[in-house]
């Protein structure tokens, strides 16, 4: 997939750390390292949505529902 070229402003200390990581071989270039960092951040934001939805659940209701299934399956099925 083609990449879009953009210009960003970055704190000099952060840029120094980026350059150190590139020198250590963590990434082939500044661009690659920053692209990976953006991808990681976007993935974390997507996972946050799942956590937010889970937070809406009522723990007591979920526990009661789980326990009702456990009671119904009081013995292991035969094999």
N, C-alpha and C positions, 0 to 999 in steps of 0.2 A: 504494500500500500504506500502511495507517495506521502511524503511528509510535508507539512507546511512550515515555512520558515517564519519565525517570530523573533522579536527582540524582547528581552526581559531585563529588569533591574534586579541586582542581587547584592546583598551585603558583602563587602570585601572579605570579611572573615569567613563567611559561608563559601565564597568563591575559592578562597585559599584551601578550605577543606575539600572542595570538589577537585581542585587541582592535585592535591595530595592523593586522593583516592584514584585518580586517573594515573598518576605516576606509579602507584602501587599495583596497577593492573586490575583494579576492581571493575573498571569500565574502559572501553577503548578510547573514549573521548568525553569531553564535557557534555556534549549533546546527548550521547547515549546515556550517561549517568542521570541527567536531568529528565530525559524521557522515561527512564525506568522509575524514577522517583515520582513523577506525575502519575504513571500507571498504578504504582503501589498505593498512592493516596486515593485515587479514584476507586480502587478496589476496596479500600478500607471504608470509604464513604458508602459504598453499596452494602457492605456488611452491617454498617451502622443502622441502615433501614430495617434489616431483619431484627436487630436488637431492639429497636424502637417498637416494632410490632409485637415482639415477645413481651415487652414490658407492659403492654396493654392487657395481657392475660391475667386472670384472677388466679393466684397460686393455690388458694384453697379449693376452688372449683376444679382446677386441673388435677390436684392431688386426689380429690374425691372421685373424679372420673377414672383416674389411673387405678385407684384402689378397687373400684367396682369391677374393673377388668381382671384384677388379680384374684378377687374373690370368685369370679366366674370360672377362672382357670386354676382351681385349687390343687389339681394334680397334673403331673407331666403326662403328655400323651404317650402311648406305647409306640414302640418302633418295631 
